[in-house]
Amino acid sequence: MIEFKYELDKILEPLPETITGTMKGSIIAKADKMDMDAAMDFIDQKVDDKTIGEETREELYKLLKYFCVYR
């Protein structure tokens, strides 16, 4: 989990601090408590409201796919 948070910090670093805290918390909670699809849906919402760009979405998708475990 520590590696995931570290990589997530690196990806979200260019964004303003007011956005990164909320984004990190929501992505971690959805990926951990719900599932990867819920986290991806949240990321898609952020792209739709132009909080993050397409490149950031792709990086976040790669990160989620790498660290999420299918059960």
N, C-alpha and C positions, 0 to 999 in steps of 0.2 A: 504494500500500500504506500510505503514511503516513496518508492521509485515512481509510482503513478502520480503522486502529488508533486514531486519534483519536476517531472516531465510536463505536467499540466501547468505548473508555474511558468516554465520556459515558453510554452505555447501562448499563454495569455499575457505574458510580460508587456507586449506593446500596447495593450489596452489600458485605459484609465483605471486607477485604483478603485474607484467607486463601482466599477463594473466587475473587476476581477474577483473580488471577494464573494459577491453573489453568484457569479458564474461557477467558480470553483466549488462552492458549497453545494449548489444545486446539482452539478454534474456528479460529484462524488456521492451525494445522497441517493440520487436516482440510479446510478450504476451499482451502488452497494446494496441498497434496500429493495429496489425494484428489479430492473434488468437493463441490459445494454440498449434495448430498443427504446425504453423510456428516456434514457440519457440522450440518445440520438434524436428523438423527437424534440426534446428540449433545445438541443443545439440547432435543429432546423427552425424552430420558432425564433431563435436569436438571429439567424440569418435572414429570415423573413422580415423581422422588424429592424434590420440593418445594424444590429449591435455588433455583430462580427461579420467577417467576409467569407467568401467561398474557400479561400486558401486555409483560413483558420479552421473552418468546418472540416476540411479534408484531413488536416493534421490531428484534430480531435477524434475523428472517426478512426484513424490509424491507431491512435493511442488506446482508445476503447477496445478495438478489436484485438490488440496485442495483449492487454492486461485482463480482459474479461474472460471468465471461465464458463463454458457452457455446462449446464447441469442436466 
